[in-house]
């Protein structure tokens, strides 16, 4: 984990977390603009993806699902083209099959695939980023994870606007009961984004 200790609680990262993975969405969201039971943290995790945190023994200590709000900030989108190091890193992400098909219906007409960029994998993304692949490679973009700025008014924005800006503003909804994943024996390194 690259997030400073002083900022972990602010963005709902447990202090005993040693490592994490991004879990891609596993549900096809046909009604993305209807909030899809947005009050249910597990549904949000399955529909929109999230972070799974592990302790030093690779046991799950917390799951944070993506949900509309204001506790997690992303800046961008930024163009991938133009920076040779970033383009090489993107090619490595593609070669490792880390880009997954977009599951949000509202995004499908525009984007083909998306994936998590590890912290530091792009030089300007010390906390990580999401990368989005479009049909025309000149349009490929990424958004950087940032430490949140609290106090902004997000009440006027709806889910459709949030999705169009590719999760620029989102918050982590903590899923405290990890028992469904523990019961399945999910450990760090498992390909949890390939569940079917």
Secondary structure, 3 states (H helix, E strand, C coil): CCCCHHHHHHHCCCCCCCEEEEECCCCCECCHHHCCCCCCHHHHHHHHCEEEEECCCCCEEEEEEEEEEEEEEEEEEEECCCCHHHHHHHHHHHHCCCCEECCEHHHHCCEEEEEEECCCCCCCCCCCEEEEEECCHHHCEEEEEECCCCCCCCCCCCHHHHHHCCCCEEEEEEECCCHHHHHCCCCCCCCHHHCC
